[in-house]
Amino acid sequence: MALALGDERGRLRASRRRPTAPSGEPERDLERLAEDARALVREAGMGLQDVAAVGLSLPGPYDPERELVCSPPNLPGWREVPARAWLAAALGRPVYVENDANAAALAEWRFGAGRGFRDLVFLTMSTGVGAGLVLGGRLHRGLAWGAGEVGHAPVEWEGEACACGLRGCLEAYVGGAAWTRRLRATAEEGGRMARLAGGRARVSPEHVLRAAGEGDAAALRELARYNDYLARGLVGLVFTLAPEAIVLGTIPTAAGDALCLDPVRERVARRVWPGVRERLRILPSALGPVLGELAGLCAAFEGLGVEAGPASGAG
């Protein structure tokens, strides 16, 4: 959970992080978030009356008509939660909710790797997988704010089970939570990944990347599988949207060019048409550890109608 107090230029005045640890009781989770927000404002020597708006970046699905967060796969107990209304009542400030992938896409477009592009796709690549779409210099949410849920597009018709209830979803292969479950079930107990983690039951994608960087054959095979499935998802996006740039979040950014980005670029290039292949950019996130904080700010900017700066490419 990342919280930040910042201004319209993306300058952070104060910030804090803690594990999300949902309790299963969403109102309790949001009250704790409100307590964190009050403390953060006090730390900055300000009062809530000085805050123009609160941006809340949350995983979807989100029902914009009823203003309800509707059972995100990675937030247990959050069924039809009026997060905006609850948080607005707790803080006494305007609250604007945005899908986390949309908010992160806006952050990269305004301040990060997406600056200068009018057509951009950002993929969250941490616990789950989602896409934020900036098309023609504007955020595209689609019908019922359902655009960008590419993590649940199938890459295998009858493949691995996904947390959403379907099978074969992209997220079931390249989402961090799903990948971690696979690793803890399949990694060799005495192998390099398990030794780095202190046991197979503790293996995570981080240990795959470390072992692959050392040249471990099992880790390299696991990473090649990840890259193959990620490229399948990207090819569909390229043929559908033909964006100028695709920005990839946490895991591919941490893996870097040699282990992930270059192999993915090569796989995608082999499967798309030349006119797009020659101009498409597949890039790592540029915002690193402050992406979550800036995503929250950008949710507020979008709600307030704050225009992006000239360097972002906005019209």
ChimeraX commands (.cxc) that place a marker at each C-alpha (Angstrom):
marker #1 position 0.00,0.00,0.00 radius 0.5
marker #1 position 1.61,3.26,-1.16 radius 0.5
marker #1 position 0.41,6.67,0.06 radius 0.5
marker #1 position 1.71,10.04,-1.01 radius 0.5
marker #1 position 1.02,13.74,-0.68 radius 0.5
marker #1 position 2.08,15.62,-3.78 radius 0.5
marker #1 position 1.41,18.51,-6.13 radius 0.5
marker #1 position 0.30,18.84,-9.73 radius 0.5
marker #1 position 3.90,18.60,-10.96 radius 0.5
marker #1 position 4.33,15.19,-9.36 radius 0.5
marker #1 position 6.57,16.42,-6.56 radius 0.5
marker #1 position 6.07,14.29,-3.44 radius 0.5
marker #1 position 5.83,16.19,-0.16 radius 0.5
marker #1 position 5.47,13.06,1.98 radius 0.5
marker #1 position 4.97,9.33,1.40 radius 0.5
marker #1 position 4.76,6.01,3.20 radius 0.5
marker #1 position 4.34,2.33,2.38 radius 0.5
marker #1 position 3.12,-0.75,4.21 radius 0.5
marker #1 position 1.98,-4.27,3.30 radius 0.5
marker #1 position -1.60,-4.22,1.98 radius 0.5
marker #1 position -2.75,-7.17,4.15 radius 0.5
marker #1 position -6.51,-6.98,3.46 radius 0.5
marker #1 position -8.51,-8.02,6.52 radius 0.5
marker #1 position -11.48,-9.37,4.58 radius 0.5
marker #1 position -13.50,-6.48,6.01 radius 0.5
marker #1 position -13.28,-3.68,3.42 radius 0.5
marker #1 position -14.66,-0.92,5.65 radius 0.5
marker #1 position -11.97,-1.73,8.20 radius 0.5
marker #1 position -9.32,-1.73,5.45 radius 0.5
marker #1 position -10.46,1.68,4.22 radius 0.5
marker #1 position -10.58,3.15,7.73 radius 0.5
marker #1 position -6.98,2.08,8.23 radius 0.5
marker #1 position -6.14,3.72,4.91 radius 0.5
marker #1 position -7.87,6.91,6.07 radius 0.5
marker #1 position -5.83,6.85,9.30 radius 0.5
marker #1 position -2.65,6.54,7.23 radius 0.5
marker #1 position -3.73,9.48,5.06 radius 0.5
marker #1 position -4.44,11.70,8.09 radius 0.5
marker #1 position -1.04,10.83,9.57 radius 0.5
marker #1 position 0.72,11.55,6.27 radius 0.5
marker #1 position -0.88,15.01,6.01 radius 0.5
marker #1 position 0.14,15.78,9.61 radius 0.5
marker #1 position 3.72,14.68,8.87 radius 0.5
marker #1 position 3.82,17.25,6.06 radius 0.5
marker #1 position 2.69,19.99,8.46 radius 0.5
marker #1 position -0.64,20.39,6.70 radius 0.5
marker #1 position -4.32,19.77,7.35 radius 0.5
marker #1 position -6.89,17.92,5.31 radius 0.5
marker #1 position -8.41,21.27,4.36 radius 0.5
marker #1 position -5.22,21.90,2.36 radius 0.5
marker #1 position -5.79,18.80,0.22 radius 0.5
marker #1 position -7.60,19.51,-3.07 radius 0.5
marker #1 position -8.56,15.87,-3.70 radius 0.5
marker #1 position -7.72,12.26,-2.93 radius 0.5
marker #1 position -6.87,9.81,-5.69 radius 0.5
marker #1 position -7.56,6.15,-4.95 radius 0.5
marker #1 position -5.88,3.63,-7.25 radius 0.5
marker #1 position -7.45,0.18,-6.82 radius 0.5
marker #1 position -7.57,-3.11,-8.74 radius 0.5
marker #1 position -10.72,-3.63,-10.77 radius 0.5
marker #1 position -13.36,-4.45,-11.68 radius 0.5
marker #1 position -15.04,-1.16,-10.80 radius 0.5
marker #1 position -18.68,-0.28,-11.51 radius 0.5
marker #1 position -18.61,3.46,-12.36 radius 0.5
marker #1 position -22.40,3.88,-12.33 radius 0.5
marker #1 position -22.87,2.51,-8.82 radius 0.5
marker #1 position -19.35,3.54,-7.73 radius 0.5
marker #1 position -18.59,0.08,-6.36 radius 0.5
marker #1 position -15.40,-1.97,-6.32 radius 0.5
marker #1 position -16.65,-5.40,-7.37 radius 0.5
marker #1 position -14.70,-8.43,-6.10 radius 0.5
marker #1 position -11.12,-7.81,-7.29 radius 0.5
marker #1 position -9.40,-11.24,-7.48 radius 0.5
marker #1 position -6.56,-10.09,-5.20 radius 0.5
marker #1 position -8.67,-8.31,-2.52 radius 0.5
marker #1 position -10.58,-11.01,-0.62 radius 0.5
marker #1 position -13.87,-9.86,0.91 radius 0.5
marker #1 position -14.22,-6.79,-1.30 radius 0.5
marker #1 position -17.65,-7.43,-2.81 radius 0.5
marker #1 position -19.50,-4.34,-4.09 radius 0.5
marker #1 position -17.56,-1.94,-1.88 radius 0.5
marker #1 position -18.44,1.80,-2.03 radius 0.5
marker #1 position -14.80,2.72,-1.54 radius 0.5
marker #1 position -15.11,6.27,-2.88 radius 0.5
marker #1 position -18.08,7.16,-0.68 radius 0.5
marker #1 position -16.57,5.60,2.45 radius 0.5
marker #1 position -13.21,7.30,2.02 radius 0.5
marker #1 position -14.77,10.67,1.15 radius 0.5
marker #1 position -16.87,10.51,4.32 radius 0.5
marker #1 position -13.84,9.55,6.42 radius 0.5
marker #1 position -11.59,12.33,5.07 radius 0.5
marker #1 position -14.06,15.04,4.15 radius 0.5
marker #1 position -12.37,15.60,0.79 radius 0.5
marker #1 position -13.33,14.80,-2.82 radius 0.5
marker #1 position -12.19,11.27,-3.73 radius 0.5
marker #1 position -11.60,10.02,-7.26 radius 0.5
marker #1 position -11.24,6.28,-7.92 radius 0.5
marker #1 position -9.24,4.82,-10.78 radius 0.5
marker #1 position -8.36,1.29,-11.81 radius 0.5
marker #1 position -4.75,0.72,-10.74 radius 0.5
marker #1 position -3.54,-0.07,-14.25 radius 0.5
marker #1 position -5.20,3.10,-15.60 radius 0.5
marker #1 position -3.67,5.20,-12.84 radius 0.5
marker #1 position -0.21,3.71,-13.45 radius 0.5
marker #1 position -0.57,4.31,-17.19 radius 0.5
marker #1 position -1.34,7.98,-16.50 radius 0.5
marker #1 position 1.68,8.21,-14.20 radius 0.5
marker #1 position 4.06,6.75,-16.80 radius 0.5
marker #1 position 2.50,8.95,-19.50 radius 0.5
marker #1 position 2.78,12.16,-17.46 radius 0.5
marker #1 position 6.08,11.55,-15.69 radius 0.5
marker #1 position 7.80,8.37,-16.89 radius 0.5
marker #1 position 8.57,6.16,-19.88 radius 0.5
marker #1 position 5.40,7.22,-21.73 radius 0.5
marker #1 position 6.28,10.90,-22.01 radius 0.5
marker #1 position 5.98,12.08,-25.60 radius 0.5
marker #1 position 3.62,9.33,-26.80 radius 0.5
marker #1 position -0.04,9.80,-27.68 radius 0.5
marker #1 position -0.86,6.06,-27.89 radius 0.5
marker #1 position 0.47,4.08,-24.95 radius 0.5
marker #1 position -0.28,0.80,-23.19 radius 0.5
marker #1 position 1.00,0.25,-19.66 radius 0.5
marker #1 position 0.90,-3.26,-18.21 radius 0.5
marker #1 position 0.91,-3.87,-14.48 radius 0.5
marker #1 position 3.13,-6.90,-14.01 radius 0.5
marker #1 position 3.25,-7.55,-10.28 radius 0.5
marker #1 position 0.61,-9.49,-8.28 radius 0.5
marker #1 position -1.75,-9.55,-11.25 radius 0.5
marker #1 position -1.80,-8.28,-14.83 radius 0.5
marker #1 position -3.85,-5.39,-16.17 radius 0.5
marker #1 position -3.45,-2.73,-18.82 radius 0.5
marker #1 position -3.98,1.00,-18.79 radius 0.5
marker #1 position -4.65,2.57,-22.20 radius 0.5
marker #1 position -3.82,6.13,-23.19 radius 0.5
marker #1 position -5.16,6.55,-26.74 radius 0.5
marker #1 position -4.97,9.79,-28.65 radius 0.5
marker #1 position -3.62,11.52,-25.56 radius 0.5
marker #1 position -6.58,10.49,-23.38 radius 0.5
marker #1 position -7.25,7.71,-20.91 radius 0.5
marker #1 position -9.51,5.07,-22.47 radius 0.5
marker #1 position -11.73,3.23,-19.96 radius 0.5
marker #1 position -14.19,1.58,-22.34 radius 0.5
marker #1 position -17.67,0.24,-21.64 radius 0.5
marker #1 position -18.33,0.01,-17.88 radius 0.5
marker #1 position -14.65,0.87,-17.37 radius 0.5
marker #1 position -13.83,-2.62,-18.61 radius 0.5
marker #1 position -11.06,-1.75,-21.07 radius 0.5
marker #1 position -7.59,-3.07,-20.39 radius 0.5
marker #1 position -8.38,-6.29,-18.52 radius 0.5
marker #1 position -5.87,-8.09,-20.71 radius 0.5
marker #1 position -4.72,-10.24,-17.80 radius 0.5
marker #1 position -7.91,-12.24,-18.30 radius 0.5
marker #1 position -7.62,-12.71,-22.05 radius 0.5
marker #1 position -6.82,-16.38,-22.73 radius 0.5
marker #1 position -3.39,-17.46,-23.90 radius 0.5
marker #1 position -4.32,-21.18,-23.49 radius 0.5
marker #1 position -7.94,-22.26,-24.02 radius 0.5
marker #1 position -8.01,-24.86,-21.24 radius 0.5
marker #1 position -4.93,-23.81,-19.36 radius 0.5
marker #1 position -3.99,-22.97,-15.79 radius 0.5
marker #1 position -6.73,-21.89,-13.39 radius 0.5
marker #1 position -6.86,-18.13,-12.77 radius 0.5
marker #1 position -7.93,-16.33,-9.61 radius 0.5
marker #1 position -10.80,-14.77,-11.60 radius 0.5
marker #1 position -12.44,-18.18,-12.05 radius 0.5
marker #1 position -11.51,-18.69,-15.72 radius 0.5
marker #1 position -8.76,-20.86,-17.15 radius 0.5
marker #1 position -5.80,-20.07,-19.38 radius 0.5
marker #1 position -5.71,-16.33,-18.62 radius 0.5
marker #1 position -2.51,-14.41,-19.25 radius 0.5
marker #1 position -2.42,-13.56,-15.53 radius 0.5
marker #1 position -2.34,-17.28,-14.68 radius 0.5
marker #1 position 1.03,-17.46,-16.45 radius 0.5
marker #1 position 2.74,-14.11,-15.88 radius 0.5
marker #1 position 0.97,-12.66,-12.83 radius 0.5
marker #1 position 3.30,-12.60,-9.82 radius 0.5
marker #1 position 0.90,-14.39,-7.47 radius 0.5
marker #1 position 0.18,-17.20,-9.95 radius 0.5
marker #1 position 3.84,-17.55,-10.88 radius 0.5
marker #1 position 4.81,-17.76,-7.22 radius 0.5
marker #1 position 2.31,-20.58,-6.64 radius 0.5
marker #1 position 3.71,-22.47,-9.63 radius 0.5
marker #1 position 7.30,-22.02,-8.47 radius 0.5
marker #1 position 6.58,-23.27,-4.98 radius 0.5
marker #1 position 4.97,-26.38,-6.42 radius 0.5
marker #1 position 7.52,-27.17,-9.15 radius 0.5
marker #1 position 10.95,-25.75,-8.23 radius 0.5
marker #1 position 13.55,-28.37,-7.39 radius 0.5
marker #1 position 14.01,-28.51,-3.61 radius 0.5
marker #1 position 17.79,-28.52,-3.85 radius 0.5
marker #1 position 18.01,-26.28,-6.89 radius 0.5
marker #1 position 19.52,-22.82,-7.05 radius 0.5
marker #1 position 16.17,-21.00,-6.84 radius 0.5
marker #1 position 15.21,-22.88,-3.68 radius 0.5
marker #1 position 18.63,-22.33,-2.12 radius 0.5
marker #1 position 18.44,-18.59,-2.77 radius 0.5
marker #1 position 14.97,-18.49,-1.20 radius 0.5
marker #1 position 15.80,-20.64,1.81 radius 0.5
marker #1 position 13.55,-23.49,0.66 radius 0.5
marker #1 position 11.14,-24.28,-2.16 radius 0.5
marker #1 position 8.17,-23.05,-0.12 radius 0.5
marker #1 position 9.64,-19.54,-0.20 radius 0.5
marker #1 position 10.60,-19.27,-3.88 radius 0.5
marker #1 position 9.29,-16.18,-5.69 radius 0.5
marker #1 position 9.90,-14.52,-9.08 radius 0.5
marker #1 position 12.74,-12.56,-7.46 radius 0.5
marker #1 position 14.65,-15.81,-6.98 radius 0.5
marker #1 position 14.04,-16.85,-10.58 radius 0.5
marker #1 position 15.60,-13.59,-11.78 radius 0.5
marker #1 position 18.58,-13.91,-9.44 radius 0.5
marker #1 position 19.22,-17.53,-10.41 radius 0.5
marker #1 position 18.74,-16.79,-14.11 radius 0.5
marker #1 position 21.24,-13.96,-13.83 radius 0.5
marker #1 position 23.74,-16.53,-12.54 radius 0.5
marker #1 position 23.02,-18.77,-15.53 radius 0.5
marker #1 position 21.01,-21.44,-13.70 radius 0.5
marker #1 position 19.42,-23.68,-16.34 radius 0.5
marker #1 position 16.16,-24.32,-14.48 radius 0.5
marker #1 position 15.63,-20.61,-13.83 radius 0.5
marker #1 position 16.38,-19.77,-17.46 radius 0.5
marker #1 position 13.78,-22.32,-18.61 radius 0.5
marker #1 position 11.23,-20.86,-16.21 radius 0.5
marker #1 position 11.95,-17.34,-17.44 radius 0.5
marker #1 position 11.73,-18.42,-21.08 radius 0.5
marker #1 position 8.24,-19.79,-20.35 radius 0.5
marker #1 position 7.29,-16.45,-18.76 radius 0.5
marker #1 position 8.63,-14.51,-21.75 radius 0.5
marker #1 position 6.74,-16.73,-24.21 radius 0.5
marker #1 position 3.40,-16.15,-22.53 radius 0.5
marker #1 position 4.01,-12.44,-22.04 radius 0.5
marker #1 position 4.80,-12.09,-25.76 radius 0.5
marker #1 position 1.54,-13.88,-26.63 radius 0.5
marker #1 position -0.38,-11.28,-24.67 radius 0.5
marker #1 position 1.52,-8.39,-26.24 radius 0.5
marker #1 position 0.98,-9.58,-29.80 radius 0.5
marker #1 position -2.77,-9.43,-29.30 radius 0.5
marker #1 position -2.47,-5.89,-27.97 radius 0.5
marker #1 position -0.32,-4.82,-30.91 radius 0.5
marker #1 position -2.74,-6.13,-33.54 radius 0.5
marker #1 position -5.73,-4.64,-31.71 radius 0.5
marker #1 position -4.41,-1.19,-30.77 radius 0.5
marker #1 position -1.13,-0.63,-32.68 radius 0.5
marker #1 position 0.23,1.57,-29.85 radius 0.5
marker #1 position 3.39,3.61,-30.20 radius 0.5
marker #1 position 4.72,2.18,-26.95 radius 0.5
marker #1 position 4.07,-0.61,-24.46 radius 0.5
marker #1 position 5.48,0.02,-20.99 radius 0.5
marker #1 position 5.94,-3.04,-18.78 radius 0.5
marker #1 position 5.78,-2.87,-15.01 radius 0.5
marker #1 position 7.41,-4.57,-12.07 radius 0.5
marker #1 position 8.70,-8.03,-13.02 radius 0.5
marker #1 position 9.94,-7.32,-16.59 radius 0.5
marker #1 position 11.47,-4.03,-15.42 radius 0.5
marker #1 position 13.30,-5.84,-12.61 radius 0.5
marker #1 position 14.46,-8.57,-15.02 radius 0.5
marker #1 position 15.94,-6.03,-17.43 radius 0.5
marker #1 position 16.82,-6.20,-21.12 radius 0.5
marker #1 position 18.92,-9.37,-21.32 radius 0.5
marker #1 position 16.65,-11.66,-19.29 radius 0.5
marker #1 position 13.22,-10.41,-20.33 radius 0.5
marker #1 position 12.75,-7.29,-22.41 radius 0.5
marker #1 position 14.99,-8.21,-25.35 radius 0.5
marker #1 position 13.62,-11.79,-25.61 radius 0.5
marker #1 position 10.07,-10.44,-25.46 radius 0.5
marker #1 position 10.83,-7.80,-28.10 radius 0.5
marker #1 position 12.27,-10.48,-30.36 radius 0.5
marker #1 position 9.27,-12.80,-29.90 radius 0.5
marker #1 position 6.80,-9.99,-30.58 radius 0.5
marker #1 position 8.75,-8.75,-33.62 radius 0.5
marker #1 position 8.54,-12.20,-35.25 radius 0.5
marker #1 position 4.74,-12.18,-34.99 radius 0.5
marker #1 position 3.62,-8.68,-35.97 radius 0.5
marker #1 position 3.61,-6.86,-39.30 radius 0.5
marker #1 position 6.66,-4.85,-40.42 radius 0.5
marker #1 position 5.02,-1.42,-40.41 radius 0.5
marker #1 position 4.29,-1.72,-36.69 radius 0.5
marker #1 position 7.37,-3.77,-35.79 radius 0.5
marker #1 position 9.74,-1.05,-36.99 radius 0.5
marker #1 position 8.17,1.69,-34.83 radius 0.5
marker #1 position 6.78,-0.07,-31.76 radius 0.5
marker #1 position 8.67,0.54,-28.51 radius 0.5
marker #1 position 8.54,-2.00,-25.67 radius 0.5
marker #1 position 9.92,-0.23,-22.62 radius 0.5
marker #1 position 10.51,-0.78,-18.90 radius 0.5
marker #1 position 8.74,1.40,-16.37 radius 0.5
marker #1 position 10.76,4.54,-15.66 radius 0.5
marker #1 position 9.18,5.44,-12.32 radius 0.5
marker #1 position 10.49,2.54,-10.27 radius 0.5
marker #1 position 9.70,2.73,-6.55 radius 0.5
marker #1 position 7.47,5.83,-6.84 radius 0.5
marker #1 position 5.09,4.44,-9.49 radius 0.5
marker #1 position 2.42,3.57,-6.92 radius 0.5
marker #1 position 2.57,6.98,-5.29 radius 0.5
marker #1 position 2.38,8.84,-8.61 radius 0.5
marker #1 position -0.45,6.58,-9.79 radius 0.5
marker #1 position -2.52,7.69,-6.80 radius 0.5
marker #1 position -1.78,11.33,-7.57 radius 0.5
marker #1 position -2.74,10.81,-11.21 radius 0.5
marker #1 position -6.10,9.36,-10.20 radius 0.5
marker #1 position -6.74,12.66,-8.45 radius 0.5
marker #1 position -5.44,14.67,-11.42 radius 0.5
marker #1 position -7.81,12.83,-13.77 radius 0.5
marker #1 position -10.76,13.52,-11.50 radius 0.5
marker #1 position -9.87,17.19,-11.11 radius 0.5
marker #1 position -9.17,17.65,-14.83 radius 0.5
marker #1 position -5.55,18.70,-14.29 radius 0.5
marker #1 position -3.90,18.86,-17.70 radius 0.5
marker #1 position -0.69,16.97,-18.34 radius 0.5
marker #1 position 2.43,19.02,-18.90 radius 0.5
marker #1 position 3.74,19.70,-22.43 radius 0.5
marker #1 position 6.45,17.04,-22.17 radius 0.5
marker #1 position 3.84,14.30,-21.86 radius 0.5
marker #1 position 2.60,14.67,-25.42 radius 0.5
marker #1 position -0.94,15.57,-24.38 radius 0.5
marker #1 position -2.97,17.66,-26.77 radius 0.5
marker link #1:1,2 radius 0.2
marker link #1:2,3 radius 0.2
marker link #1:3,4 radius 0.2
marker link #1:4,5 radius 0.2
marker link #1:5,6 radius 0.2
marker link #1:6,7 radius 0.2
marker link #1:7,8 radius 0.2
marker link #1:8,9 radius 0.2
marker link #1:9,10 radius 0.2
marker link #1:10,11 radius 0.2
marker link #1:11,12 radius 0.2
marker link #1:12,13 radius 0.2
marker link #1:13,14 radius 0.2
marker link #1:14,15 radius 0.2
marker link #1:15,16 radius 0.2
marker link #1:16,17 radius 0.2
marker link #1:17,18 radius 0.2
marker link #1:18,19 radius 0.2
marker link #1:19,20 radius 0.2
marker link #1:20,21 radius 0.2
marker link #1:21,22 radius 0.2
marker link #1:22,23 radius 0.2
marker link #1:23,24 radius 0.2
marker link #1:24,25 radius 0.2
marker link #1:25,26 radius 0.2
marker link #1:26,27 radius 0.2
marker link #1:27,28 radius 0.2
marker link #1:28,29 radius 0.2
marker link #1:29,30 radius 0.2
marker link #1:30,31 radius 0.2
marker link #1:31,32 radius 0.2
marker link #1:32,33 radius 0.2
marker link #1:33,34 radius 0.2
marker link #1:34,35 radius 0.2
marker link #1:35,36 radius 0.2
marker link #1:36,37 radius 0.2
marker link #1:37,38 radius 0.2
marker link #1:38,39 radius 0.2
marker link #1:39,40 radius 0.2
marker link #1:40,41 radius 0.2
marker link #1:41,42 radius 0.2
marker link #1:42,43 radius 0.2
marker link #1:43,44 radius 0.2
marker link #1:44,45 radius 0.2
marker link #1:45,46 radius 0.2
marker link #1:46,47 radius 0.2
marker link #1:47,48 radius 0.2
marker link #1:48,49 radius 0.2
marker link #1:49,50 radius 0.2
marker link #1:50,51 radius 0.2
marker link #1:51,52 radius 0.2
marker link #1:52,53 radius 0.2
marker link #1:53,54 radius 0.2
marker link #1:54,55 radius 0.2
marker link #1:55,56 radius 0.2
marker link #1:56,57 radius 0.2
marker link #1:57,58 radius 0.2
marker link #1:58,59 radius 0.2
marker link #1:59,60 radius 0.2
marker link #1:60,61 radius 0.2
marker link #1:61,62 radius 0.2
marker link #1:62,63 radius 0.2
marker link #1:63,64 radius 0.2
marker link #1:64,65 radius 0.2
marker link #1:65,66 radius 0.2
marker link #1:66,67 radius 0.2
marker link #1:67,68 radius 0.2
marker link #1:68,69 radius 0.2
marker link #1:69,70 radius 0.2
marker link #1:70,71 radius 0.2
marker link #1:71,72 radius 0.2
marker link #1:72,73 radius 0.2
marker link #1:73,74 radius 0.2
marker link #1:74,75 radius 0.2
marker link #1:75,76 radius 0.2
marker link #1:76,77 radius 0.2
marker link #1:77,78 radius 0.2
marker link #1:78,79 radius 0.2
marker link #1:79,80 radius 0.2
marker link #1:80,81 radius 0.2
marker link #1:81,82 radius 0.2
marker link #1:82,83 radius 0.2
marker link #1:83,84 radius 0.2
marker link #1:84,85 radius 0.2
marker link #1:85,86 radius 0.2
marker link #1:86,87 radius 0.2
marker link #1:87,88 radius 0.2
marker link #1:88,89 radius 0.2
marker link #1:89,90 radius 0.2
marker link #1:90,91 radius 0.2
marker link #1:91,92 radius 0.2
marker link #1:92,93 radius 0.2
marker link #1:93,94 radius 0.2
marker link #1:94,95 radius 0.2
marker link #1:95,96 radius 0.2
marker link #1:96,97 radius 0.2
marker link #1:97,98 radius 0.2
marker link #1:98,99 radius 0.2
marker link #1:99,100 radius 0.2
marker link #1:100,101 radius 0.2
marker link #1:101,102 radius 0.2
marker link #1:102,103 radius 0.2
marker link #1:103,104 radius 0.2
marker link #1:104,105 radius 0.2
marker link #1:105,106 radius 0.2
marker link #1:106,107 radius 0.2
marker link #1:107,108 radius 0.2
marker link #1:108,109 radius 0.2
marker link #1:109,110 radius 0.2
marker link #1:110,111 radius 0.2
marker link #1:111,112 radius 0.2
marker link #1:112,113 radius 0.2
marker link #1:113,114 radius 0.2
marker link #1:114,115 radius 0.2
marker link #1:115,116 radius 0.2
marker link #1:116,117 radius 0.2
marker link #1:117,118 radius 0.2
marker link #1:118,119 radius 0.2
marker link #1:119,120 radius 0.2
marker link #1:120,121 radius 0.2
marker link #1:121,122 radius 0.2
marker link #1:122,123 radius 0.2
marker link #1:123,124 radius 0.2
marker link #1:124,125 radius 0.2
marker link #1:125,126 radius 0.2
marker link #1:126,127 radius 0.2
marker link #1:127,128 radius 0.2
marker link #1:128,129 radius 0.2
marker link #1:129,130 radius 0.2
marker link #1:130,131 radius 0.2
marker link #1:131,132 radius 0.2
marker link #1:132,133 radius 0.2
marker link #1:133,134 radius 0.2
marker link #1:134,135 radius 0.2
marker link #1:135,136 radius 0.2
marker link #1:136,137 radius 0.2
marker link #1:137,138 radius 0.2
marker link #1:138,139 radius 0.2
marker link #1:139,140 radius 0.2
marker link #1:140,141 radius 0.2
marker link #1:141,142 radius 0.2
marker link #1:142,143 radius 0.2
marker link #1:143,144 radius 0.2
marker link #1:144,145 radius 0.2
marker link #1:145,146 radius 0.2
marker link #1:146,147 radius 0.2
marker link #1:147,148 radius 0.2
marker link #1:148,149 radius 0.2
marker link #1:149,150 radius 0.2
marker link #1:150,151 radius 0.2
marker link #1:151,152 radius 0.2
marker link #1:152,153 radius 0.2
marker link #1:153,154 radius 0.2
marker link #1:154,155 radius 0.2
marker link #1:155,156 radius 0.2
marker link #1:156,157 radius 0.2
marker link #1:157,158 radius 0.2
marker link #1:158,159 radius 0.2
marker link #1:159,160 radius 0.2
marker link #1:160,161 radius 0.2
marker link #1:161,162 radius 0.2
marker link #1:162,163 radius 0.2
marker link #1:163,164 radius 0.2
marker link #1:164,165 radius 0.2
marker link #1:165,166 radius 0.2
marker link #1:166,167 radius 0.2
marker link #1:167,168 radius 0.2
marker link #1:168,169 radius 0.2
marker link #1:169,170 radius 0.2
marker link #1:170,171 radius 0.2
marker link #1:171,172 radius 0.2
marker link #1:172,173 radius 0.2
marker link #1:173,174 radius 0.2
marker link #1:174,175 radius 0.2
marker link #1:175,176 radius 0.2
marker link #1:176,177 radius 0.2
marker link #1:177,178 radius 0.2
marker link #1:178,179 radius 0.2
marker link #1:179,180 radius 0.2
marker link #1:180,181 radius 0.2
marker link #1:181,182 radius 0.2
marker link #1:182,183 radius 0.2
marker link #1:183,184 radius 0.2
marker link #1:184,185 radius 0.2
marker link #1:185,186 radius 0.2
marker link #1:186,187 radius 0.2
marker link #1:187,188 radius 0.2
marker link #1:188,189 radius 0.2
marker link #1:189,190 radius 0.2
marker link #1:190,191 radius 0.2
marker link #1:191,192 radius 0.2
marker link #1:192,193 radius 0.2
marker link #1:193,194 radius 0.2
marker link #1:194,195 radius 0.2
marker link #1:195,196 radius 0.2
marker link #1:196,197 radius 0.2
marker link #1:197,198 radius 0.2
marker link #1:198,199 radius 0.2
marker link #1:199,200 radius 0.2
marker link #1:200,201 radius 0.2
marker link #1:201,202 radius 0.2
marker link #1:202,203 radius 0.2
marker link #1:203,204 radius 0.2
marker link #1:204,205 radius 0.2
marker link #1:205,206 radius 0.2
marker link #1:206,207 radius 0.2
marker link #1:207,208 radius 0.2
marker link #1:208,209 radius 0.2
marker link #1:209,210 radius 0.2
marker link #1:210,211 radius 0.2
marker link #1:211,212 radius 0.2
marker link #1:212,213 radius 0.2
marker link #1:213,214 radius 0.2
marker link #1:214,215 radius 0.2
marker link #1:215,216 radius 0.2
marker link #1:216,217 radius 0.2
marker link #1:217,218 radius 0.2
marker link #1:218,219 radius 0.2
marker link #1:219,220 radius 0.2
marker link #1:220,221 radius 0.2
marker link #1:221,222 radius 0.2
marker link #1:222,223 radius 0.2
marker link #1:223,224 radius 0.2
marker link #1:224,225 radius 0.2
marker link #1:225,226 radius 0.2
marker link #1:226,227 radius 0.2
marker link #1:227,228 radius 0.2
marker link #1:228,229 radius 0.2
marker link #1:229,230 radius 0.2
marker link #1:230,231 radius 0.2
marker link #1:231,232 radius 0.2
marker link #1:232,233 radius 0.2
marker link #1:233,234 radius 0.2
marker link #1:234,235 radius 0.2
marker link #1:235,236 radius 0.2
marker link #1:236,237 radius 0.2
marker link #1:237,238 radius 0.2
marker link #1:238,239 radius 0.2
marker link #1:239,240 radius 0.2
marker link #1:240,241 radius 0.2
marker link #1:241,242 radius 0.2
marker link #1:242,243 radius 0.2
marker link #1:243,244 radius 0.2
marker link #1:244,245 radius 0.2
marker link #1:245,246 radius 0.2
marker link #1:246,247 radius 0.2
marker link #1:247,248 radius 0.2
marker link #1:248,249 radius 0.2
marker link #1:249,250 radius 0.2
marker link #1:250,251 radius 0.2
marker link #1:251,252 radius 0.2
marker link #1:252,253 radius 0.2
marker link #1:253,254 radius 0.2
marker link #1:254,255 radius 0.2
marker link #1:255,256 radius 0.2
marker link #1:256,257 radius 0.2
marker link #1:257,258 radius 0.2
marker link #1:258,259 radius 0.2
marker link #1:259,260 radius 0.2
marker link #1:260,261 radius 0.2
marker link #1:261,262 radius 0.2
marker link #1:262,263 radius 0.2
marker link #1:263,264 radius 0.2
marker link #1:264,265 radius 0.2
marker link #1:265,266 radius 0.2
marker link #1:266,267 radius 0.2
marker link #1:267,268 radius 0.2
marker link #1:268,269 radius 0.2
marker link #1:269,270 radius 0.2
marker link #1:270,271 radius 0.2
marker link #1:271,272 radius 0.2
marker link #1:272,273 radius 0.2
marker link #1:273,274 radius 0.2
marker link #1:274,275 radius 0.2
marker link #1:275,276 radius 0.2
marker link #1:276,277 radius 0.2
marker link #1:277,278 radius 0.2
marker link #1:278,279 radius 0.2
marker link #1:279,280 radius 0.2
marker link #1:280,281 radius 0.2
marker link #1:281,282 radius 0.2
marker link #1:282,283 radius 0.2
marker link #1:283,284 radius 0.2
marker link #1:284,285 radius 0.2
marker link #1:285,286 radius 0.2
marker link #1:286,287 radius 0.2
marker link #1:287,288 radius 0.2
marker link #1:288,289 radius 0.2
marker link #1:289,290 radius 0.2
marker link #1:290,291 radius 0.2
marker link #1:291,292 radius 0.2
marker link #1:292,293 radius 0.2
marker link #1:293,294 radius 0.2
marker link #1:294,295 radius 0.2
marker link #1:295,296 radius 0.2
marker link #1:296,297 radius 0.2
marker link #1:297,298 radius 0.2
marker link #1:298,299 radius 0.2
marker link #1:299,300 radius 0.2
marker link #1:300,301 radius 0.2
marker link #1:301,302 radius 0.2
marker link #1:302,303 radius 0.2
marker link #1:303,304 radius 0.2
marker link #1:304,305 radius 0.2
marker link #1:305,306 radius 0.2
marker link #1:306,307 radius 0.2
marker link #1:307,308 radius 0.2
marker link #1:308,309 radius 0.2
marker link #1:309,310 radius 0.2
marker link #1:310,311 radius 0.2
marker link #1:311,312 radius 0.2
marker link #1:312,313 radius 0.2
marker link #1:313,314 radius 0.2
marker link #1:314,315 radius 0.2
view
